[in-house]
Amino acid sequence: MGPKVNIITFVYCDKVNNRLPLLKECMDSVRNQGYVPYKHLIIDDGSPIDVQKALREYPRVNYYKLPRTGITHSTKVFNHGLLKATADYIIYLASDDKQCPGALRKLSKYLDEHPEKGMVVGSARCTYLNGKKVVYNHHNKTPIKEKLKHGNVVNGCCVMFRRELIDKIELPPDEYGFVSDYGLWCELSAVAEWGIIDDVVVEYREVPDSTRKKTKKNKDYKRLLLDRVRKNSVPKIK
């Protein structure tokens, strides 16, 4: 029997960015949940250090190393992880974030019990460099699909979605790096409905080397995404 959930984490570690200890904390947060039917997919964006060796203590891991693409074009790395995923459900987890206890069980349970929903989102507890802590959730009268018409309002590490939906959409182009998950949420919103749970499922940690600050922003791609979700369509990208 294969895994029920794939967690996708992409990472770049070197001797300067101190990312490896953060990655281990990230992976510990998954392993310590005691949720057995998962497989953690680690997509290494060409790290110069031996990340695979450092992760040998983690038994439920599939490790993939890519030629260095530059983390600013993270869409290509995200897409690689999606195409490697084989479990029923998929969730992202950034290498500097941590899953909250019970997150996998709660999110997968919701999808099990609501077959009419294609994806489910929980809340995020965010800790910023200035010490500020905020919990973000989606409990108001405006549906997530409507919110996406104004930009990316979803913390990508809070979303679990069905693997079968990947075959119904066009993945964001590899060459575009603008908030990789935003493109995915726009695509998924055109073919499936959102579910929401109250629970905080991820601890977002802002760090000086945050990938989110480096991701390439492509204004043309953002306009295309906004246009497609407003029209409730998924046009081909030329």
Buried (B, 14 or more C-beta within 10 A) or exposed (E): EEBBBBBBBBBBBEEEBEBBEBBBBBBBBBBEBEBEBBBBBBBBBBBEBEBBEBBEEBEBBBBBBBEEBBBEBBBBBBBBBBEBBEBBBBBBBBBBBBBBBBBBEBBBEBBEEEEEBBBBBBBBBBBEEEEEEEEBBBEEEEEBBEBBBEEBBBBBBBBBBBBEBBEBBEBBBBEBBBBBBBBBBBBBBBEBBBBBBEBBBBBBBBBEBBBEEEBBEBEEBBEBBBEBBEEEEBEEBE
